[in-house]
């Protein structure tokens, strides 16, 4: 597939390495421009491009950026895209600023879709980069880590599920985008390296009445690293 990744941090660059090894054509971009991506290109074999080129990828576009960067992306290109757009980001108020839409009840990915004017799939956000880089294993391996996939388009979810399985993780359908708060920071399913059954339980055990408190706690813990 032809895949664009916007964001060259730990998650974006790790995904670039996985996907090129699988034989996909991968273009990677960041806000600093292609000239800043030489080391990542050498390490991952992804092609450094502008954000406009990455946004125009034919099959999949992965957004691995802070939520505060979403409005600065090539919105016109993304809104007109026929690709599956994956939101791999997470909302942290101390980094991204207070977002009234999210505090008003939207999940962070519902907000991303609203800004882009395009459907998005929530995935790759509930695993730490080190685990994503080092814990991929073949299907059927004991304790294979599972990732949750949320979205409103069933075909798009199947595309992303297949991609996760190719990389070396199990994937589970986490429901609609409005349910994706269950895999956001502070929730039981967030960055815990759970197998399929445990992840299913963690998603179901999330308590929406604790969503704001859990995010606040997660934000406080993450603040020194953001």
C-alpha positions as CSV (number, residue, x, y, z in Angstrom):
1,X,0.0,0.0,0.0
2,X,0.9,3.6,-0.4
3,X,1.1,5.0,3.1
4,X,1.8,8.5,4.4
5,X,2.9,9.2,8.0
6,X,2.7,12.7,9.4
7,X,4.8,12.9,12.6
8,X,8.3,11.6,13.0
9,X,8.4,11.1,16.7
10,X,8.7,7.7,18.4
11,X,5.4,6.3,17.2
12,X,5.6,7.7,13.7
13,X,9.1,6.6,13.1
14,X,8.5,3.1,14.6
15,X,5.5,2.6,12.4
16,X,7.6,3.7,9.4
17,X,10.1,1.0,10.1
18,X,7.5,-1.7,10.5
19,X,5.6,-0.8,7.4
20,X,8.6,-0.6,5.0
21,X,9.8,-4.0,6.2
22,X,6.4,-5.3,5.2
23,X,6.9,-4.0,1.7
24,X,4.6,-1.0,1.8
25,X,5.6,2.3,0.2
26,X,6.0,4.7,3.1
27,X,6.4,8.5,3.0
28,X,7.1,10.3,6.3
29,X,6.8,14.0,7.1
30,X,7.1,16.4,10.0
31,X,6.7,20.1,10.6
32,X,10.4,20.7,10.2
33,X,10.5,19.5,6.6
34,X,12.1,16.6,4.7
35,X,15.6,17.8,5.2
36,X,15.3,17.1,9.0
37,X,14.4,13.4,8.3
38,X,17.7,12.0,6.9
39,X,18.5,9.9,10.0
40,X,15.0,8.5,10.2
41,X,14.9,7.8,6.5
42,X,18.2,5.9,6.7
43,X,17.0,3.9,9.7
44,X,13.5,3.0,8.4
45,X,13.8,3.2,4.6
46,X,10.8,5.6,4.5
47,X,10.9,8.5,2.0
48,X,11.1,12.0,3.6
49,X,8.5,14.3,2.1
50,X,6.5,17.4,2.9
51,X,3.3,17.1,5.0
52,X,1.3,17.9,1.8
53,X,2.8,14.9,0.0
54,X,2.3,12.6,3.0
55,X,-1.3,13.8,3.4
56,X,-1.9,12.8,-0.2
57,X,-1.0,9.1,0.2
58,X,-3.3,6.9,-1.8
59,X,-4.2,4.2,0.7
60,X,-3.5,5.2,4.3
61,X,-2.5,8.4,6.1
62,X,-1.3,8.0,9.7
63,X,-1.4,11.1,12.0
64,X,1.2,10.6,14.7
65,X,1.2,14.2,15.9
66,X,0.2,16.0,19.1
67,X,-3.5,17.1,19.0
68,X,-2.5,20.7,19.0
69,X,-0.8,20.2,15.6
70,X,-4.0,18.9,13.9
71,X,-5.3,22.3,12.8
72,X,-1.9,23.1,11.1
73,X,-2.0,20.0,8.8
74,X,-3.0,20.2,5.1
75,X,-6.7,20.2,5.8
76,X,-7.9,20.6,2.2
77,X,-5.8,17.6,1.1
78,X,-6.9,15.4,4.0
79,X,-10.6,16.4,3.8
80,X,-10.6,15.3,0.1
81,X,-8.6,12.2,0.7
82,X,-9.9,8.7,-0.3
83,X,-7.4,7.1,2.0
84,X,-8.1,5.6,5.4
85,X,-6.9,8.2,8.0
86,X,-5.6,6.9,11.3
87,X,-5.4,9.1,14.3
88,X,-2.6,7.7,16.5
89,X,-2.5,10.8,18.8
90,X,-3.6,11.4,22.3
91,X,-5.0,14.6,23.9
92,X,-3.0,15.9,26.8
93,X,-4.3,19.3,28.0
94,X,-1.0,20.4,29.5
95,X,0.6,20.0,26.0
96,X,-2.3,20.6,23.7
97,X,-4.1,23.3,25.6
98,X,-7.7,23.2,26.7
99,X,-10.0,21.9,24.0
100,X,-13.6,23.0,24.6
101,X,-15.0,20.4,22.2
102,X,-13.2,17.5,24.0
103,X,-14.1,18.9,27.4
104,X,-17.6,19.2,26.2
105,X,-17.9,15.5,25.5
106,X,-16.3,14.7,22.1
107,X,-13.6,12.0,22.1
108,X,-10.2,13.3,20.9
109,X,-10.6,11.5,17.6
110,X,-14.1,12.8,17.0
111,X,-12.6,16.2,17.3
112,X,-9.8,15.3,14.9
113,X,-12.4,14.1,12.4
114,X,-14.4,17.3,12.8
115,X,-11.3,19.5,12.1
116,X,-10.3,17.4,9.1
117,X,-13.8,17.0,7.7
118,X,-13.0,13.4,7.1
119,X,-13.7,10.1,9.0
120,X,-10.8,8.8,11.1
121,X,-9.9,5.5,12.7
122,X,-8.5,5.5,16.2
123,X,-5.5,3.1,16.5
124,X,-1.9,2.8,17.6
125,X,-2.6,5.3,20.4
126,X,-2.7,2.8,23.3
127,X,0.7,1.3,23.1
128,X,4.0,2.9,24.1
129,X,6.6,3.3,21.4
130,X,9.1,0.9,23.0
131,X,6.5,-1.9,23.0
132,X,5.5,-1.1,19.4
133,X,9.1,-1.3,18.4
134,X,10.1,-4.5,20.2
135,X,7.1,-6.7,21.0
136,X,5.7,-7.6,17.6
137,X,5.4,-11.4,17.3
138,X,3.8,-13.9,14.9
139,X,0.1,-14.8,15.1
140,X,-0.6,-17.4,17.8
141,X,2.3,-16.5,20.0
142,X,1.6,-16.6,23.7
143,X,0.6,-13.3,25.3
144,X,0.6,-11.4,21.9
145,X,-0.2,-7.8,22.6
146,X,-3.5,-6.5,21.3
147,X,-4.4,-3.0,20.0
148,X,-7.9,-1.6,19.9
149,X,-9.4,-0.1,16.7
150,X,-12.3,2.3,17.0
151,X,-14.2,4.0,14.1
152,X,-17.5,4.5,12.3
153,X,-16.6,2.8,9.0
154,X,-16.4,-0.9,9.1
155,X,-14.4,-1.3,6.0
156,X,-11.8,1.2,7.2
157,X,-11.6,-0.6,10.5
158,X,-10.9,-3.9,8.7
159,X,-8.1,-2.3,6.8
160,X,-6.5,-1.0,10.0
161,X,-7.0,-4.3,11.8
162,X,-5.3,-6.1,9.0
163,X,-2.4,-3.7,9.1
164,X,-2.0,-4.2,12.9
165,X,-2.0,-8.0,12.4
166,X,0.7,-7.7,9.7
167,X,2.9,-5.7,12.0
168,X,2.8,-8.4,14.7
169,X,-0.1,-7.6,17.1
170,X,-3.6,-8.8,17.6
171,X,-6.4,-6.3,16.9
172,X,-9.8,-5.9,18.4
173,X,-12.8,-3.9,17.3
174,X,-13.4,-1.3,20.0
175,X,-16.6,0.0,18.6
176,X,-17.6,3.4,17.2
177,X,-15.4,6.6,17.4
178,X,-17.7,7.8,20.2
179,X,-16.4,4.8,22.3
180,X,-12.8,5.6,21.7
181,X,-12.5,7.4,25.0
182,X,-12.1,3.9,26.4
183,X,-8.6,3.7,24.9
184,X,-7.5,7.2,25.8
185,X,-5.0,8.3,28.4
186,X,-5.8,7.3,32.0
187,X,-8.2,4.5,31.0
188,X,-7.5,0.8,31.9
189,X,-6.8,-0.1,28.2
190,X,-4.1,2.7,27.8
191,X,-0.5,1.6,27.4
192,X,-0.7,-1.7,29.4
193,X,0.6,-4.3,26.9
194,X,-2.5,-6.5,27.3
195,X,-3.4,-9.6,25.3
196,X,-6.7,-9.8,23.4
197,X,-8.9,-11.0,26.3
198,X,-7.4,-8.6,28.8
199,X,-7.8,-5.7,26.5
200,X,-11.4,-6.6,25.8
201,X,-12.0,-6.6,29.6
202,X,-10.1,-3.3,30.1
203,X,-12.2,-1.6,27.5
204,X,-15.4,-2.8,29.0
205,X,-14.3,-1.9,32.5
206,X,-13.7,1.8,31.6
207,X,-16.1,4.0,33.6
208,X,-17.3,7.1,31.7
209,X,-18.0,8.9,35.0
210,X,-14.3,8.8,35.7
211,X,-13.2,9.9,32.3
212,X,-12.3,13.5,33.3
213,X,-10.6,12.4,36.5
214,X,-8.6,9.8,34.7
215,X,-7.4,12.2,32.0
216,X,-6.4,14.7,34.6
217,X,-4.3,12.1,36.4
218,X,-2.7,10.8,33.2
219,X,-1.9,14.4,32.2
220,X,-0.2,15.1,35.5
221,X,1.9,11.9,35.2
222,X,2.9,12.6,31.6
223,X,3.5,16.3,31.9
224,X,7.3,16.0,32.6
225,X,7.7,14.0,29.4
226,X,5.6,16.0,27.0
